[in-house]
Amino acid sequence: MLPVKDVVYIDGSPIPVPSNIQELKMSTLELLCLLCLLLQCPLSSLSNSEGDALFAFSRRLSDPNNVLQSWDPTLVNPCTWLHVTCDSNDNNVLRLDLGDYNFSGTLGPELAQLPSLQYLQLYGNNLSGNIPQELGSLTNLIGMDLSRNKFEGSIPDSFGNLMSLKFLWLDDNELSGTIPKSISLLKNLVVFNVSNNHFSNPPPGDAIAQSFSMQSFENKKFSGAGVKGVVP
């Protein structure tokens, strides 16, 4: 037994302190548990940052059909949650498939805490408010579908950072303003649909359209209410 030099009290509980701390032979797990005790933090929170982000995202939503009832924030990671797909090796979240589930509410910055996310599917709900600028930090995104919601405001200029993006659906919302020139930086973009919004006329679409190859331009739908005369 290690000699005890003193006792410290944390929230009224005595914690003996060995006289020579170097004599402690602790495994990594034991040390982690001790740190959690001293810091009063749950062990699961150390390995569940993506689960915490998704749970915070879900708290912003009204879920009348209980689609998210399997989202248990006490689990080590969210990979067993329905509608969430993870990398089988690292348990990083790769997909979020929540289209056509009648959610309402707003988006916050939490989804930006999923750095490996490749597909974000939120189409066909009743989500409203502005599209967060923070989504522009998801540089591994390949497809993002926010169509058929009630998003308003402008397209975030930060979307110009999404260099892996191939598919972007923003059609059938309440978006306004102009299409940011940063979109023209997305050289991998195959589908870009912003039809049926309320963009100012004329938008800077001509310059954006010229940045795309003719082979893929037929899939880039600028046409629709409020975006007239950009593409025949």
Secondary structure by P-SEA (a helix, b strand, c coil): ccccccccccccbbbbbbcccccccccaaaaaaaaaaaacccccccccaaaaaaaaaaaaccccccccccccccccccccccccccccccccccbbbbccccccccccccccccccccbbbbccccccccccccccccccccbbbbccccccccccccccccccccbbbbccccccccccccccccccccbbbbcccccccccaaaaaaaaccccccccccccccccccccc
